[in-house]
Amino acid sequence: MVTVSIAVSCEKEYDLPEAGSFADETPPSANFTASEDPANFQRFLFSNLSNSSTDYFWDFGDGNTSTERDPENIYPAEGTYTVILTATDALDVSSTFSMDINVVEPEPQAVPDPVLKNADFDKIEKLGGSDCSCSGWDNDDIGEQGESSSGNGGSDNVVKFDNNEPDHVYQEFEVVPNSDYTIQVVSSFKDIDPTTPFPGSMLELRILAGSGYVDGYTPTYYATAPEYPNSGYGYTTVAQVEEASNNLIIETISNPGNDDYLTQTFTFNSGANASVALFIRGIGGDSSVGSYGYTSGDEEIRVDSVTISANE
């Protein structure tokens, strides 16, 4: 935010006409306005409003000068600078106009918390299907839907990544570019069978960049979970998901060796994206089974909730 104060000094300099000569009947009148670049508080654009003038000399008050009609200047730091414009006509008559501008870095805007639909994985209506804890979280192009289950002291209140299946959850959400966020995932694993090679089933979490959405796609943030489609949006192939440049973070949650519901915390930066997608899948099984190229291991995994908040 920049406060502009004006201190005007208009001076016209010209000699009295000598005998037999003609006075300058339209002497120059210097004037200008200044505006801050919304994207860069240190950059100012100057609009020349001078009349009856042909040449211009700008002194921006920071050691920089210009002879352009409508120049711009990038100031080195916050502060008050006096800008002086000297406008001159063809008879070498000049006029000056000055303005004080205050260069002030704006206060940072508060970053809102992202909005996730059905983040508690309640068993509710699902588009084109029966009620499911995966409502709002299904993208059949990149995995099978997570299943409804009960746990953590509730009923029909968690999403299950079944053993030896390519189950997943996926949802897109708005972010502020170049902002930091924290994700918390509350999950539980079935105990590892002693005969199962460690680490068994694992939960993989990815934040996928909006820049990696399928060509021509514009994300829609629906008001309710049952409105979300089941395919044909955002990310449409597992290869697209696994492309390294499309991933802002990749985190893996391993089986802790008990079935307690534990909270895992991760952070990410949104980069240049205004939209990203959260993708969670079960891994650790035979990737040659099925058509998605991944499955969970022998142990079921349950996720009770996901929260994402903006860092202060």
C-alpha positions in Angstrom: 0.0 0.0 0.0 1.4 3.3 -1.0 0.4 6.7 0.2 0.9 9.5 -2.3 1.2 13.1 -1.0 1.6 16.0 -3.5 3.8 19.0 -3.1 3.4 21.0 -6.2 5.9 23.5 -7.5 5.2 25.0 -10.8 7.7 27.4 -12.2 7.9 28.8 -15.7 11.3 30.2 -16.7 11.6 32.4 -19.8 13.2 35.8 -20.6 11.2 38.9 -21.6 11.1 39.3 -25.3 13.6 41.5 -26.9 12.7 44.3 -29.2 11.3 43.0 -32.5 10.8 39.5 -31.0 7.6 37.7 -30.0 6.7 36.4 -26.6 5.9 32.7 -26.0 2.1 32.9 -26.1 1.7 29.2 -25.0 4.4 28.5 -22.4 4.7 25.0 -21.1 2.9 23.8 -18.0 4.4 20.7 -16.4 2.2 18.1 -14.6 2.0 14.4 -14.0 0.5 11.6 -12.0 2.1 8.6 -10.4 0.7 5.1 -9.8 2.1 2.1 -8.0 2.5 -1.2 -9.7 0.1 -3.6 -7.8 2.5 -6.4 -8.3 5.6 -4.5 -7.1 5.3 -1.8 -4.5 8.7 -0.4 -5.5 7.8 0.2 -9.1 6.0 3.4 -10.1 4.5 4.4 -13.5 4.4 8.1 -14.4 1.8 9.6 -16.7 2.9 12.9 -18.2 0.1 15.6 -18.3 2.2 18.5 -19.4 1.0 21.0 -22.0 2.8 22.9 -24.7 6.1 21.1 -24.2 8.4 19.0 -26.3 11.2 17.8 -24.0 11.1 16.3 -20.5 13.5 15.7 -17.7 12.6 13.6 -14.8 14.4 13.4 -11.5 12.9 10.6 -9.4 14.6 11.6 -6.2 16.6 8.4 -5.8 19.4 9.3 -8.2 17.7 8.0 -11.2 16.6 10.3 -14.1 14.8 9.9 -17.4 14.0 11.9 -20.6 11.1 9.7 -21.7 7.6 11.2 -21.9 5.9 8.5 -19.7 8.7 6.7 -17.8 8.7 4.3 -14.9 11.1 3.9 -12.0 11.9 1.1 -9.5 12.8 2.6 -6.1 15.5 0.9 -4.1 13.7 0.8 -0.7 10.8 2.2 1.3 10.9 5.9 1.9 9.7 9.3 0.7 11.0 10.5 -2.6 10.5 13.9 -4.4 9.9 13.5 -8.1 10.6 16.6 -10.2 9.5 16.9 -13.8 10.9 19.7 -16.0 9.0 20.3 -19.2 10.5 22.4 -21.9 9.1 23.7 -25.2 10.7 24.5 -28.6 11.5 28.1 -27.5 13.5 26.7 -24.5 10.9 27.9 -22.0 10.6 25.5 -19.1 8.1 24.6 -16.3 8.6 22.3 -13.3 6.2 20.2 -11.3 7.2 18.2 -8.2 5.4 15.5 -6.2 6.4 13.6 -3.0 5.6 9.9 -3.1 5.8 7.5 -0.2 7.0 4.0 -1.1 5.6 1.6 1.5 5.6 -2.2 1.5 2.0 -3.4 1.9 1.1 -5.6 4.8 0.9 -9.2 3.8 -2.5 -10.6 3.1 -3.8 -13.3 5.4 -3.8 -16.7 3.7 -7.1 -18.5 4.2 -7.2 -22.2 5.1 -8.1 -24.4 2.2 -11.6 -25.9 2.1 -12.0 -29.7 1.8 -15.3 -31.4 1.4 -16.1 -34.4 3.6 -12.7 -34.2 5.2 -14.0 -36.4 8.0 -14.9 -39.2 5.6 -18.5 -39.6 6.7 -20.6 -42.1 4.8 -22.9 -39.8 2.7 -24.5 -39.6 -0.7 -22.1 -40.1 -3.6 -22.5 -38.9 -7.2 -23.8 -41.8 -9.3 -23.5 -44.4 -6.6 -24.5 -45.5 -3.1 -23.6 -43.7 0.0 -19.8 -43.8 0.7 -17.2 -42.4 2.9 -15.3 -41.6 -0.3 -17.9 -39.1 -1.4 -16.1 -36.1 -2.8 -12.9 -38.1 -3.0 -13.1 -40.4 -6.0 -11.2 -40.3 -9.2 -11.7 -43.6 -11.0 -9.1 -42.7 -13.6 -6.2 -43.1 -11.1 -7.5 -45.7 -8.6 -10.4 -47.5 -7.0 -12.6 -45.6 -4.6 -11.8 -45.9 -0.9 -14.3 -47.9 1.1 -16.7 -47.0 3.9 -15.8 -48.3 7.3 -16.0 -47.6 11.0 -13.3 -46.7 13.5 -11.8 -44.3 16.0 -14.9 -44.5 18.2 -17.5 -43.9 15.4 -19.6 -45.6 12.9 -19.3 -45.2 9.1 -16.9 -42.4 9.7 -13.6 -43.5 8.2 -12.4 -44.4 4.7 -10.7 -47.7 4.3 -7.8 -48.6 1.9 -8.5 -52.3 1.6 -5.7 -54.9 1.6 -4.2 -55.8 -1.8 -6.4 -53.2 -3.6 -5.5 -49.9 -5.5 -7.7 -47.8 -3.2 -7.3 -44.0 -3.1 -8.7 -40.6 -2.3 -8.4 -37.5 -4.4 -9.7 -34.0 -4.1 -8.7 -30.6 -5.6 -8.7 -27.4 -3.6 -7.8 -23.7 -3.9 -4.5 -22.3 -2.5 -2.7 -19.0 -2.6 0.4 -19.2 -4.8 3.8 -19.3 -3.0 2.2 -20.0 0.4 3.0 -22.6 3.1 0.5 -25.1 4.3 0.3 -27.9 6.9 -1.5 -31.2 6.4 -2.6 -33.5 9.2 -3.7 -37.1 8.5 -5.3 -39.3 11.2 -4.8 -42.9 10.2 -4.7 -46.5 11.6 -3.1 -49.7 10.3 -4.0 -53.3 11.0 -1.2 -55.1 12.8 1.4 -56.6 10.5 1.2 -60.3 10.1 4.4 -61.9 11.4 4.7 -63.7 8.0 4.4 -60.5 6.0 7.6 -58.9 4.9 8.1 -55.5 6.5 7.0 -52.8 5.9 3.7 -54.2 4.5 1.0 -51.8 3.6 1.9 -48.1 3.5 -0.1 -44.9 3.0 1.4 -42.6 0.3 0.4 -38.9 0.3 1.0 -36.6 -2.6 0.2 -32.9 -3.2 -0.2 -32.6 -7.0 0.4 -29.3 -8.7 -2.5 -27.6 -10.6 0.0 -27.0 -13.4 -0.1 -30.8 -14.0 -3.9 -31.0 -14.6 -4.9 -32.4 -17.9 -4.8 -29.9 -20.8 -7.8 -27.6 -21.0 -9.0 -28.4 -17.5 -10.3 -25.7 -15.2 -10.9 -26.9 -11.6 -14.4 -26.6 -10.1 -14.8 -26.4 -6.3 -18.2 -27.8 -5.6 -20.3 -26.7 -2.6 -21.0 -30.3 -1.4 -19.1 -33.6 -1.7 -21.9 -35.4 -3.6 -21.4 -33.0 -6.5 -17.9 -34.1 -7.2 -17.4 -36.2 -10.4 -15.9 -39.7 -10.4 -13.7 -39.4 -13.4 -12.5 -37.3 -16.3 -11.1 -34.4 -14.4 -7.8 -33.0 -13.0 -5.4 -35.9 -13.2 -6.5 -38.7 -15.5 -3.6 -41.2 -15.5 -1.4 -42.7 -12.8 1.6 -41.7 -15.0 0.5 -38.1 -14.8 0.3 -38.5 -11.0 3.8 -40.1 -10.8 5.5 -37.5 -13.0 8.1 -35.9 -10.7 7.5 -32.3 -11.9 3.8 -32.6 -10.9 4.5 -33.4 -7.3 4.9 -30.7 -4.6 5.5 -33.3 -1.9 5.5 -37.1 -1.6 5.2 -38.6 1.9 4.9 -42.2 3.0 3.3 -43.3 6.3 4.5 -46.7 7.4 2.7 -49.2 9.6 3.6 -48.2 13.2 3.1 -51.8 14.4 -0.2 -51.2 16.2 -3.7 -50.2 15.3 -3.9 -46.9 17.2 -5.1 -43.8 15.3 -2.1 -41.6 15.0 -1.7 -38.1 13.5 0.9 -37.5 10.9 1.9 -33.9 10.0 3.4 -32.7 6.7 4.1 -29.3 5.1 4.2 -28.0 1.6 4.5 -24.8 -0.4 2.0 -24.2 -3.2 4.6 -22.7 -5.6 3.1 -20.9 -8.5 -0.2 -22.8 -8.2 -3.6 -21.5 -7.4 -5.0 -25.0 -7.3 -3.6 -28.3 -6.1 -4.9 -31.8 -5.5 -4.5 -34.1 -2.5 -3.9 -37.7 -3.5 -3.6 -40.5 -1.0 -3.3 -44.2 -1.9 -2.4 -47.5 -0.3 0.9 -49.0 -1.6 3.3 -51.8 -0.6 1.5 -54.7 -2.4 2.0 -56.4 -5.8 2.1 -53.6 -8.4 1.5 -56.0 -11.2 -2.0 -56.8 -9.9 -4.9 -54.9 -11.6 -4.7 -52.0 -14.0 -3.4 -49.1 -11.9 0.1 -50.3 -11.3 -0.2 -50.2 -7.5 -1.9 -51.9 -4.6 -1.7 -51.8 -0.8 -0.2 -54.7 1.1 -1.8 -57.3 3.2 -2.9 -54.9 6.0 -6.0 -52.6 5.8 -5.5 -48.9 6.4 -8.1 -46.5 7.7 -8.1 -42.8 7.5 -10.3 -40.9 10.0 -9.7 -37.3 8.8 -7.6 -34.9 6.8 -7.1 -31.3 7.6 -5.1 -28.6 5.7 -4.3 -25.2 7.2 -2.4 -22.2 6.1 0.8 -21.5 8.0 0.9 -18.1 9.7 
